Amino acid sequence: MVIALLIVIVLALLGALVIVLPRLLRGELGALRDQASVELTARNADVDRRLEAVIGASASSIRKSIAGLRPQGRQPPRSTSGSEK
């Protein structure tokens, strides 16, 4: 009789665990997903800021390099087409 009572108690505990555990895990996984989303958004914003700074610096550097290569006071050469003879 005692063994049957212990089996019933163990089965009741397992049944309760089957009901409670998924709800608990769902809540924890939802919180983890929200936290990861917030962190990823912050990281993406930081990467975007750094990329804009690099692109801006590169574009400025390229403009300065091109300006340094072009002789001052002269027009860039015109392309010749087949119509001039």
Rosetta constraint file for C-alpha pairs under 8 A:
AtomPair CA 1 CA 5 HARMONIC 6.31 0.50
AtomPair CA 2 CA 6 HARMONIC 6.20 0.50
AtomPair CA 3 CA 7 HARMONIC 6.14 0.50
AtomPair CA 4 CA 8 HARMONIC 6.23 0.50
AtomPair CA 5 CA 9 HARMONIC 6.21 0.50
AtomPair CA 6 CA 10 HARMONIC 6.08 0.50
AtomPair CA 7 CA 11 HARMONIC 6.06 0.50
AtomPair CA 8 CA 12 HARMONIC 6.08 0.50
AtomPair CA 9 CA 13 HARMONIC 6.18 0.50
AtomPair CA 10 CA 14 HARMONIC 6.14 0.50
AtomPair CA 11 CA 15 HARMONIC 6.09 0.50
AtomPair CA 12 CA 16 HARMONIC 6.19 0.50
AtomPair CA 13 CA 17 HARMONIC 6.07 0.50
AtomPair CA 14 CA 18 HARMONIC 6.10 0.50
AtomPair CA 15 CA 19 HARMONIC 6.42 0.50
AtomPair CA 16 CA 20 HARMONIC 6.04 0.50
AtomPair CA 17 CA 21 HARMONIC 5.51 0.50
AtomPair CA 18 CA 22 HARMONIC 6.97 0.50
AtomPair CA 19 CA 23 HARMONIC 7.21 0.50
AtomPair CA 20 CA 24 HARMONIC 6.21 0.50
AtomPair CA 21 CA 25 HARMONIC 6.04 0.50
AtomPair CA 22 CA 26 HARMONIC 5.91 0.50
AtomPair CA 23 CA 27 HARMONIC 6.29 0.50
AtomPair CA 24 CA 28 HARMONIC 6.30 0.50
AtomPair CA 25 CA 29 HARMONIC 5.92 0.50
AtomPair CA 26 CA 30 HARMONIC 6.02 0.50
AtomPair CA 27 CA 31 HARMONIC 6.28 0.50
AtomPair CA 28 CA 32 HARMONIC 6.16 0.50
AtomPair CA 29 CA 33 HARMONIC 6.04 0.50
AtomPair CA 30 CA 34 HARMONIC 6.22 0.50
AtomPair CA 31 CA 35 HARMONIC 6.18 0.50
AtomPair CA 32 CA 36 HARMONIC 6.11 0.50
AtomPair CA 33 CA 37 HARMONIC 6.11 0.50
AtomPair CA 34 CA 38 HARMONIC 6.32 0.50
AtomPair CA 35 CA 39 HARMONIC 6.28 0.50
AtomPair CA 36 CA 40 HARMONIC 5.99 0.50
AtomPair CA 37 CA 41 HARMONIC 6.11 0.50
AtomPair CA 38 CA 42 HARMONIC 6.32 0.50
AtomPair CA 39 CA 43 HARMONIC 6.14 0.50
AtomPair CA 40 CA 44 HARMONIC 6.01 0.50
AtomPair CA 41 CA 45 HARMONIC 6.20 0.50
AtomPair CA 42 CA 46 HARMONIC 6.30 0.50
AtomPair CA 43 CA 47 HARMONIC 6.22 0.50
AtomPair CA 44 CA 48 HARMONIC 6.07 0.50
AtomPair CA 45 CA 49 HARMONIC 6.24 0.50
AtomPair CA 46 CA 50 HARMONIC 6.28 0.50
AtomPair CA 47 CA 51 HARMONIC 6.02 0.50
AtomPair CA 48 CA 52 HARMONIC 6.10 0.50
AtomPair CA 49 CA 53 HARMONIC 6.28 0.50
AtomPair CA 50 CA 54 HARMONIC 6.25 0.50
AtomPair CA 51 CA 55 HARMONIC 6.04 0.50
AtomPair CA 52 CA 56 HARMONIC 5.90 0.50
AtomPair CA 53 CA 57 HARMONIC 6.06 0.50
AtomPair CA 54 CA 58 HARMONIC 5.99 0.50
AtomPair CA 55 CA 59 HARMONIC 6.01 0.50
AtomPair CA 56 CA 60 HARMONIC 6.15 0.50
AtomPair CA 57 CA 61 HARMONIC 6.07 0.50
AtomPair CA 58 CA 62 HARMONIC 6.06 0.50
AtomPair CA 59 CA 63 HARMONIC 6.17 0.50
AtomPair CA 60 CA 64 HARMONIC 6.28 0.50
AtomPair CA 61 CA 65 HARMONIC 6.17 0.50
AtomPair CA 62 CA 66 HARMONIC 6.15 0.50
AtomPair CA 63 CA 67 HARMONIC 6.09 0.50
AtomPair CA 64 CA 68 HARMONIC 6.09 0.50
AtomPair CA 65 CA 69 HARMONIC 6.33 0.50
AtomPair CA 66 CA 70 HARMONIC 6.33 0.50
AtomPair CA 70 CA 76 HARMONIC 7.92 0.50
AtomPair CA 80 CA 84 HARMONIC 7.37 0.50
